[in-house]
Amino acid sequence: MLKVNVYSNNFLFIKVIKKFFIIKNVFSDKPFNHKFKEFCKTELINFNYVIHKKNLKISFVNNIDLGLSFGFGLIFNENYIKQFKYGIWNFHTGDLPKYRGRHPITWAFLNDEKRIALSIHSINQKIDQGNLIHKYFVKRTYYDDENSILDKIAKKFYTEIPKAIKNFFSNNIKKLSKGTYYPSLIQGIKKIESKKTNSIYAYNAAKAQKTHSGIQVDEHFYKDAFFFKKDLKIKNSQTIKFKDNKKLILLKK
Protein backbone atom coordinates (compact mmCIF):
# COMPACT_ATOMS: atom_id res chain seq x y z
CA MET A 1 0.00 0.00 0.00
CA LEU A 2 1.04 3.59 -0.59
CA LYS A 3 2.39 5.69 2.28
CA VAL A 4 0.36 8.87 2.76
CA ASN A 5 0.08 12.08 4.72
CA VAL A 6 -3.49 13.02 5.65
CA TYR A 7 -4.58 16.65 6.04
CA SER A 8 -7.88 16.58 7.91
CA ASN A 9 -9.54 16.60 11.33
CA ASN A 10 -12.35 14.28 10.22
CA PHE A 11 -12.13 11.11 12.31
CA LEU A 12 -14.15 8.91 9.93
CA PHE A 13 -12.06 10.02 6.97
CA ILE A 14 -8.87 8.96 8.78
CA LYS A 15 -10.32 5.56 9.67
CA VAL A 16 -11.46 4.91 6.09
CA ILE A 17 -8.17 6.04 4.56
CA LYS A 18 -6.35 3.59 6.83
CA LYS A 19 -8.16 0.73 5.03
CA PHE A 20 -6.51 1.61 1.72
CA PHE A 21 -3.25 3.36 2.59
CA ILE A 22 -0.46 3.41 5.18
CA ILE A 23 -0.90 6.69 7.07
CA LYS A 24 2.41 8.10 8.27
CA ASN A 25 1.42 11.64 9.31
CA VAL A 26 -1.84 13.45 10.08
CA PHE A 27 -2.16 17.25 10.02
CA SER A 28 -5.11 19.14 11.51
CA ASP A 29 -5.61 22.89 11.18
CA LYS A 30 -8.77 22.93 13.31
CA PRO A 31 -9.72 21.96 16.88
CA PHE A 32 -9.84 18.19 17.18
CA ASN A 33 -11.42 15.51 19.31
CA HIS A 34 -8.92 13.95 21.73
CA LYS A 35 -10.10 10.48 20.64
CA PHE A 36 -8.83 11.46 17.21
CA LYS A 37 -5.35 12.14 18.60
CA GLU A 38 -5.42 8.97 20.72
CA PHE A 39 -6.35 6.93 17.64
CA CYS A 40 -3.31 8.30 15.83
CA LYS A 41 -1.08 7.45 18.80
CA THR A 42 -2.44 3.89 19.01
CA GLU A 43 -1.96 3.36 15.27
CA LEU A 44 1.59 4.81 15.39
CA ILE A 45 0.59 7.77 13.23
CA ASN A 46 2.47 11.02 13.77
CA PHE A 47 -0.14 13.70 14.69
CA ASN A 48 0.49 17.42 14.00
CA TYR A 49 -1.65 20.44 14.82
CA VAL A 50 -0.78 23.23 12.36
CA ILE A 51 -2.20 26.74 12.15
CA HIS A 52 0.11 28.33 9.57
CA LYS A 53 1.30 27.20 6.15
CA LYS A 54 4.88 27.64 7.38
CA ASN A 55 4.27 24.72 9.78
CA LEU A 56 4.00 22.36 6.77
CA LYS A 57 7.68 21.49 6.62
CA ILE A 58 9.17 19.67 3.66
CA SER A 59 10.77 17.19 6.08
CA PHE A 60 7.33 15.70 6.79
CA VAL A 61 7.08 14.66 3.12
CA ASN A 62 10.22 12.53 2.98
CA ASN A 63 9.45 9.05 1.57
CA ILE A 64 5.70 9.78 1.39
CA ASP A 65 3.92 8.73 -1.82
CA LEU A 66 0.76 10.79 -1.63
CA GLY A 67 -1.05 13.54 0.29
CA LEU A 68 -4.80 13.32 1.01
CA SER A 69 -6.73 16.44 2.07
CA PHE A 70 -10.30 16.72 3.34
CA GLY A 71 -11.65 19.87 4.95
CA PHE A 72 -8.16 21.32 5.33
CA GLY A 73 -8.05 25.12 5.19
CA LEU A 74 -4.36 25.82 4.49
CA ILE A 75 -3.19 26.26 0.89
CA PHE A 76 -0.29 24.07 -0.26
CA ASN A 77 2.45 25.77 -2.25
CA GLU A 78 3.72 24.29 -5.50
CA ASN A 79 7.06 23.14 -4.08
CA TYR A 80 5.32 21.26 -1.25
CA ILE A 81 2.96 19.49 -3.68
CA LYS A 82 5.87 18.38 -5.88
CA GLN A 83 7.55 16.56 -2.96
CA PHE A 84 4.95 13.78 -3.22
CA LYS A 85 5.45 11.06 -5.81
CA TYR A 86 1.75 11.16 -6.75
CA GLY A 87 0.92 14.70 -5.63
CA ILE A 88 -1.89 15.69 -3.26
CA TRP A 89 -5.51 14.63 -3.70
CA ASN A 90 -8.14 16.96 -2.33
CA PHE A 91 -11.61 15.71 -1.34
CA HIS A 92 -13.73 18.75 -2.22
CA THR A 93 -17.35 18.85 -1.04
CA GLY A 94 -18.65 20.43 -4.22
CA ASP A 95 -19.23 19.70 -7.89
CA LEU A 96 -15.99 20.74 -9.60
CA PRO A 97 -15.51 22.86 -11.61
CA LYS A 98 -19.03 24.21 -11.00
CA TYR A 99 -18.46 24.99 -7.30
CA ARG A 100 -14.93 26.13 -6.56
CA GLY A 101 -14.19 27.92 -3.29
CA ARG A 102 -14.20 27.44 0.45
CA HIS A 103 -17.92 26.88 1.13
CA PRO A 104 -19.32 24.80 -1.74
CA ILE A 105 -22.07 23.09 0.29
CA THR A 106 -23.54 26.41 1.41
CA TRP A 107 -23.46 27.81 -2.12
CA ALA A 108 -25.11 24.65 -3.46
CA PHE A 109 -27.86 25.08 -0.85
CA LEU A 110 -28.34 28.74 -1.80
CA ASN A 111 -28.65 27.71 -5.46
CA ASP A 112 -31.26 25.11 -4.44
CA GLU A 113 -29.27 22.15 -5.75
CA LYS A 114 -30.88 18.76 -5.20
CA ARG A 115 -27.59 16.84 -5.37
CA ILE A 116 -24.29 17.62 -3.65
CA ALA A 117 -21.01 16.25 -5.01
CA LEU A 118 -17.72 15.13 -3.59
CA SER A 119 -14.98 15.79 -6.15
CA ILE A 120 -11.64 14.06 -5.69
CA HIS A 121 -8.92 15.89 -7.62
CA SER A 122 -5.15 16.06 -7.75
CA ILE A 123 -4.31 19.64 -6.92
CA ASN A 124 -2.01 22.28 -8.32
CA GLN A 125 -1.20 25.71 -6.89
CA LYS A 126 -4.53 27.10 -8.13
CA ILE A 127 -7.56 26.78 -5.85
CA ASP A 128 -9.79 23.76 -6.65
CA GLN A 129 -8.22 23.06 -10.02
CA GLY A 130 -5.80 20.41 -11.25
CA ASN A 131 -7.13 17.05 -12.50
CA LEU A 132 -10.44 15.42 -11.60
CA ILE A 133 -9.90 11.84 -10.44
CA HIS A 134 -13.40 10.84 -9.33
CA LYS A 135 -16.72 12.44 -8.45
CA TYR A 136 -19.91 11.17 -6.83
CA PHE A 137 -23.17 12.71 -5.66
CA VAL A 138 -25.48 12.39 -2.68
CA LYS A 139 -29.14 13.36 -2.68
CA ARG A 140 -30.10 16.48 -0.77
CA THR A 141 -33.56 16.83 0.80
CA TYR A 142 -35.09 19.91 2.40
CA TYR A 143 -34.50 18.32 5.81
CA ASP A 144 -30.74 18.31 5.30
CA ASP A 145 -28.22 20.73 6.77
CA GLU A 146 -24.47 20.83 6.15
CA ASN A 147 -23.66 18.16 8.76
CA SER A 148 -26.20 15.67 7.41
CA ILE A 149 -24.81 16.17 3.88
CA LEU A 150 -21.28 15.55 5.17
CA ASP A 151 -22.53 12.35 6.85
CA LYS A 152 -24.05 11.17 3.55
CA ILE A 153 -20.80 11.92 1.73
CA ALA A 154 -18.70 10.14 4.38
CA LYS A 155 -20.87 7.00 4.31
CA LYS A 156 -19.82 6.48 0.69
CA PHE A 157 -16.08 6.80 1.31
CA TYR A 158 -15.62 3.02 1.58
CA THR A 159 -17.06 2.37 -1.89
CA GLU A 160 -15.89 5.51 -3.70
CA ILE A 161 -12.23 5.83 -2.62
CA PRO A 162 -11.25 2.55 -4.35
CA LYS A 163 -12.79 3.95 -7.55
CA ALA A 164 -10.60 7.05 -7.24
CA ILE A 165 -7.48 4.90 -6.77
CA LYS A 166 -8.37 2.82 -9.83
CA ASN A 167 -9.05 5.91 -11.96
CA PHE A 168 -5.77 7.57 -11.01
CA PHE A 169 -3.53 4.60 -11.70
CA SER A 170 -5.31 3.77 -14.97
CA ASN A 171 -4.91 7.45 -16.00
CA ASN A 172 -8.69 7.89 -16.16
CA ILE A 173 -8.48 11.52 -15.09
CA LYS A 174 -9.67 14.81 -16.58
CA LYS A 175 -8.16 18.29 -16.46
CA LEU A 176 -10.50 20.66 -14.62
CA SER A 177 -11.59 23.83 -16.36
CA LYS A 178 -11.63 27.17 -14.54
CA GLY A 179 -15.34 26.81 -13.74
CA THR A 180 -16.93 29.10 -11.17
CA TYR A 181 -15.22 30.38 -8.04
CA TYR A 182 -17.59 31.31 -5.20
CA PRO A 183 -16.42 33.78 -2.54
CA SER A 184 -15.85 32.80 1.06
CA LEU A 185 -18.77 32.96 3.49
CA ILE A 186 -16.59 32.96 6.60
CA GLN A 187 -18.53 36.02 7.82
CA GLY A 188 -21.84 34.27 7.15
CA ILE A 189 -24.60 35.04 4.65
CA LYS A 190 -25.45 38.70 4.30
CA LYS A 191 -28.64 40.06 5.85
CA ILE A 192 -31.82 38.78 4.18
CA GLU A 193 -34.67 41.25 3.59
CA SER A 194 -37.98 39.39 3.56
CA LYS A 195 -39.64 41.82 1.13
CA LYS A 196 -36.85 41.34 -1.42
CA THR A 197 -36.16 37.61 -1.00
CA ASN A 198 -38.05 34.45 -1.95
CA SER A 199 -38.89 32.03 0.85
CA ILE A 200 -36.92 29.11 -0.63
CA TYR A 201 -33.69 31.13 -0.63
CA ALA A 202 -34.20 32.09 3.02
CA TYR A 203 -35.04 28.49 3.91
CA ASN A 204 -31.94 27.15 2.16
CA ALA A 205 -29.79 29.81 3.81
CA ALA A 206 -31.06 28.82 7.25
CA LYS A 207 -30.39 25.12 6.64
CA ALA A 208 -26.93 25.83 5.24
CA GLN A 209 -26.00 27.94 8.28
CA LYS A 210 -27.81 25.86 10.92
CA THR A 211 -24.55 24.39 12.23
CA HIS A 212 -22.75 27.73 11.99
CA SER A 213 -23.85 31.27 12.84
CA GLY A 214 -27.45 31.14 11.60
CA ILE A 215 -28.95 33.90 9.46
CA GLN A 216 -30.29 37.40 9.87
CA VAL A 217 -33.73 38.11 8.41
CA ASP A 218 -34.73 41.75 8.63
CA GLU A 219 -33.69 42.83 12.14
CA HIS A 220 -33.47 39.47 13.92
CA PHE A 221 -31.25 36.38 13.93
CA TYR A 222 -32.48 32.80 13.46
CA LYS A 223 -30.89 29.36 13.72
CA ASP A 224 -33.30 27.18 11.74
CA ALA A 225 -36.28 27.33 9.38
CA PHE A 226 -39.42 25.29 8.72
CA PHE A 227 -41.99 25.44 5.94
CA PHE A 228 -45.14 27.09 7.23
CA LYS A 229 -48.06 24.90 8.33
CA LYS A 230 -51.05 26.22 10.23
CA ASP A 231 -50.93 23.42 12.78
CA LEU A 232 -47.14 23.58 13.27
CA LYS A 233 -46.35 25.17 16.62
CA ILE A 234 -42.70 25.82 17.47
CA LYS A 235 -41.59 27.58 20.62
CA ASN A 236 -39.41 30.67 20.37
CA SER A 237 -40.15 31.14 16.67
CA GLN A 238 -41.49 33.78 14.32
CA THR A 239 -43.54 33.44 11.13
CA ILE A 240 -42.42 35.69 8.28
CA LYS A 241 -43.90 36.25 4.82
CA PHE A 242 -41.42 36.64 1.95
CA LYS A 243 -41.37 38.24 -1.50
CA ASP A 244 -43.13 35.25 -3.12
CA ASN A 245 -45.98 35.57 -0.54
CA LYS A 246 -44.96 32.29 1.11
CA LYS A 247 -44.27 32.00 4.82
CA LEU A 248 -41.52 30.40 6.86
CA ILE A 249 -41.38 29.60 10.54
CA LEU A 250 -37.99 30.79 11.75
CA LEU A 251 -36.50 29.57 15.03
CA LYS A 252 -34.93 32.38 17.02
CA LYS A 253 -31.33 32.19 18.26
C-alpha positions in Angstrom: 0.0 0.0 0.0 1.0 3.6 -0.6 2.4 5.7 2.3 0.4 8.9 2.8 0.1 12.1 4.7 -3.5 13.0 5.6 -4.6 16.7 6.0 -7.9 16.6 7.9 -9.5 16.6 11.3 -12.3 14.3 10.2 -12.1 11.1 12.3 -14.1 8.9 9.9 -12.1 10.0 7.0 -8.9 9.0 8.8 -10.3 5.6 9.7 -11.5 4.9 6.1 -8.2 6.0 4.6 -6.3 3.6 6.8 -8.2 0.7 5.0 -6.5 1.6 1.7 -3.3 3.4 2.6 -0.5 3.4 5.2 -0.9 6.7 7.1 2.4 8.1 8.3 1.4 11.6 9.3 -1.8 13.4 10.1 -2.2 17.2 10.0 -5.1 19.1 11.5 -5.6 22.9 11.2 -8.8 22.9 13.3 -9.7 22.0 16.9 -9.8 18.2 17.2 -11.4 15.5 19.3 -8.9 13.9 21.7 -10.1 10.5 20.6 -8.8 11.5 17.2 -5.3 12.1 18.6 -5.4 9.0 20.7 -6.4 6.9 17.6 -3.3 8.3 15.8 -1.1 7.4 18.8 -2.4 3.9 19.0 -2.0 3.4 15.3 1.6 4.8 15.4 0.6 7.8 13.2 2.5 11.0 13.8 -0.1 13.7 14.7 0.5 17.4 14.0 -1.6 20.4 14.8 -0.8 23.2 12.4 -2.2 26.7 12.2 0.1 28.3 9.6 1.3 27.2 6.2 4.9 27.6 7.4 4.3 24.7 9.8 4.0 22.4 6.8 7.7 21.5 6.6 9.2 19.7 3.7 10.8 17.2 6.1 7.3 15.7 6.8 7.1 14.7 3.1 10.2 12.5 3.0 9.5 9.1 1.6 5.7 9.8 1.4 3.9 8.7 -1.8 0.8 10.8 -1.6 -1.0 13.5 0.3 -4.8 13.3 1.0 -6.7 16.4 2.1 -10.3 16.7 3.3 -11.7 19.9 5.0 -8.2 21.3 5.3 -8.0 25.1 5.2 -4.4 25.8 4.5 -3.2 26.3 0.9 -0.3 24.1 -0.3 2.4 25.8 -2.3 3.7 24.3 -5.5 7.1 23.1 -4.1 5.3 21.3 -1.3 3.0 19.5 -3.7 5.9 18.4 -5.9 7.5 16.6 -3.0 5.0 13.8 -3.2 5.4 11.1 -5.8 1.8 11.2 -6.7 0.9 14.7 -5.6 -1.9 15.7 -3.3 -5.5 14.6 -3.7 -8.1 17.0 -2.3 -11.6 15.7 -1.3 -13.7 18.8 -2.2 -17.4 18.8 -1.0 -18.6 20.4 -4.2 -19.2 19.7 -7.9 -16.0 20.7 -9.6 -15.5 22.9 -11.6 -19.0 24.2 -11.0 -18.5 25.0 -7.3 -14.9 26.1 -6.6 -14.2 27.9 -3.3 -14.2 27.4 0.4 -17.9 26.9 1.1 -19.3 24.8 -1.7 -22.1 23.1 0.3 -23.5 26.4 1.4 -23.5 27.8 -2.1 -25.1 24.6 -3.5 -27.9 25.1 -0.9 -28.3 28.7 -1.8 -28.6 27.7 -5.5 -31.3 25.1 -4.4 -29.3 22.1 -5.8 -30.9 18.8 -5.2 -27.6 16.8 -5.4 -24.3 17.6 -3.6 -21.0 16.3 -5.0 -17.7 15.1 -3.6 -15.0 15.8 -6.1 -11.6 14.1 -5.7 -8.9 15.9 -7.6 -5.2 16.1 -7.8 -4.3 19.6 -6.9 -2.0 22.3 -8.3 -1.2 25.7 -6.9 -4.5 27.1 -8.1 -7.6 26.8 -5.9 -9.8 23.8 -6.6 -8.2 23.1 -10.0 -5.8 20.4 -11.3 -7.1 17.0 -12.5 -10.4 15.4 -11.6 -9.9 11.8 -10.4 -13.4 10.8 -9.3 -16.7 12.4 -8.5 -19.9 11.2 -6.8 -23.2 12.7 -5.7 -25.5 12.4 -2.7 -29.1 13.4 -2.7 -30.1 16.5 -0.8 -33.6 16.8 0.8 -35.1 19.9 2.4 -34.5 18.3 5.8 -30.7 18.3 5.3 -28.2 20.7 6.8 -24.5 20.8 6.1 -23.7 18.2 8.8 -26.2 15.7 7.4 -24.8 16.2 3.9 -21.3 15.6 5.2 -22.5 12.4 6.8 -24.0 11.2 3.5 -20.8 11.9 1.7 -18.7 10.1 4.4 -20.9 7.0 4.3 -19.8 6.5 0.7 -16.1 6.8 1.3 -15.6 3.0 1.6 -17.1 2.4 -1.9 -15.9 5.5 -3.7 -12.2 5.8 -2.6 -11.3 2.6 -4.3 -12.8 3.9 -7.6 -10.6 7.0 -7.2 -7.5 4.9 -6.8 -8.4 2.8 -9.8 -9.0 5.9 -12.0 -5.8 7.6 -11.0 -3.5 4.6 -11.7 -5.3 3.8 -15.0 -4.9 7.5 -16.0 -8.7 7.9 -16.2 -8.5 11.5 -15.1 -9.7 14.8 -16.6 -8.2 18.3 -16.5 -10.5 20.7 -14.6 -11.6 23.8 -16.4 -11.6 27.2 -14.5 -15.3 26.8 -13.7 -16.9 29.1 -11.2 -15.2 30.4 -8.0 -17.6 31.3 -5.2 -16.4 33.8 -2.5 -15.8 32.8 1.1 -18.8 33.0 3.5 -16.6 33.0 6.6 -18.5 36.0 7.8 -21.8 34.3 7.1 -24.6 35.0 4.7 -25.4 38.7 4.3 -28.6 40.1 5.9 -31.8 38.8 4.2 -34.7 41.2 3.6 -38.0 39.4 3.6 -39.6 41.8 1.1 -36.9 41.3 -1.4 -36.2 37.6 -1.0 -38.0 34.5 -1.9 -38.9 32.0 0.8 -36.9 29.1 -0.6 -33.7 31.1 -0.6 -34.2 32.1 3.0 -35.0 28.5 3.9 -31.9 27.1 2.2 -29.8 29.8 3.8 -31.1 28.8 7.2 -30.4 25.1 6.6 -26.9 25.8 5.2 -26.0 27.9 8.3 -27.8 25.9 10.9 -24.5 24.4 12.2 -22.7 27.7 12.0 -23.8 31.3 12.8 -27.4 31.1 11.6 -29.0 33.9 9.5 -30.3 37.4 9.9 -33.7 38.1 8.4 -34.7 41.7 8.6 -33.7 42.8 12.1 -33.5 39.5 13.9 -31.2 36.4 13.9 -32.5 32.8 13.5 -30.9 29.4 13.7 -33.3 27.2 11.7 -36.3 27.3 9.4 -39.4 25.3 8.7 -42.0 25.4 5.9 -45.1 27.1 7.2 -48.1 24.9 8.3 -51.0 26.2 10.2 -50.9 23.4 12.8 -47.1 23.6 13.3 -46.4 25.2 16.6 -42.7 25.8 17.5 -41.6 27.6 20.6 -39.4 30.7 20.4 -40.1 31.1 16.7 -41.5 33.8 14.3 -43.5 33.4 11.1 -42.4 35.7 8.3 -43.9 36.3 4.8 -41.4 36.6 1.9 -41.4 38.2 -1.5 -43.1 35.2 -3.1 -46.0 35.6 -0.5 -45.0 32.3 1.1 -44.3 32.0 4.8 -41.5 30.4 6.9 -41.4 29.6 10.5 -38.0 30.8 11.8 -36.5 29.6 15.0 -34.9 32.4 17.0 -31.3 32.2 18.3 
